[in-house]
Amino acid sequence: MSLTPDDYDVLAFDCYGTLVDWADGISTALRPILRAHDVELDDEALFRHYGEFERDVESGSYVKYKEVLGRVLRRFGDR
């Protein structure tokens, strides 16, 4: 069976972890901010907190991902 591009209108796939190194990006962005406030977290704690904060933010009403990231960062500051 061969695939013909004209048979499809849309091609979708999840790019996080495939095209984008999500974990490295989050770590690279957060660590300097946390260090500036004398906060040191190992990878396990960093991603555990990030996951918790992101789930909480995304469980509310819809907001753009840029806003999700901002709210997650503020939650690190609150904690």
N, C-alpha and C positions, 0 to 999 in steps of 0.2 A: 504494500500500500504506500503510495507516495502522497505527500501533502502538497496541496496547491494553495499558494498564498491568497489567491483570489477567492477562495472558499471561506475566508475569515474576515470579519469586520474589526475584531479586537483581539489583541494578544495581551494577556495580563499574567503577571507573576509577582511573587513577593521578592523584593530586592534586598531586604535587610538580612545580612549574613551571607548573601550570595554576591551581590555587586557592592554592597556597602558593609564595611566592617563596623557594625553598629556598636559593639562592645568597646572597641578601641576609641571610637569617636566620642562616646559618652565619657569614658575614662579620661581621655585627653582634654575634654571640655571642662569636666567637673574638678579634677584634681587641683589645678592651679587656684581655682576659686576657693575650694575647701582649705587648701594650705594657707591661703592669705588670711584665713580665720582660725589658724592653728588647729585644723581638723585633719587627722590622718585616718583613713579607712583602708583596710585591705580590700582586695577585689570582691571577696564574698560579701562583706558588709556593704560595700558601695552598691553592688547590683541588687542586693536584697532590699536596701532602702529605696533605691531607684524604682525597682519593680513595685514595691508597696505604694510609693507616692504616685507613680504613673497610673496604677490601677484605680486608686482613689479618685484622681482627677478625671480619668476617662469614664468612670462610672456615673458621673454627673451628666449635665446637658452637653450637647455637642459644642466643641470649640476646635479651632484650627490647631494642628499639631504644634505650630510655633508657640501658641498659647499654652498648650499642654507642657511643653518644655520649660517655659517660664514659670508656670505654677509648680512644677516639680522642683525646680531650683529654689524657689521661695520656701518650699517645705523643708529642704535641706537646711536652710537658714533658720527656720522655726525650730527645728529639732536641735 
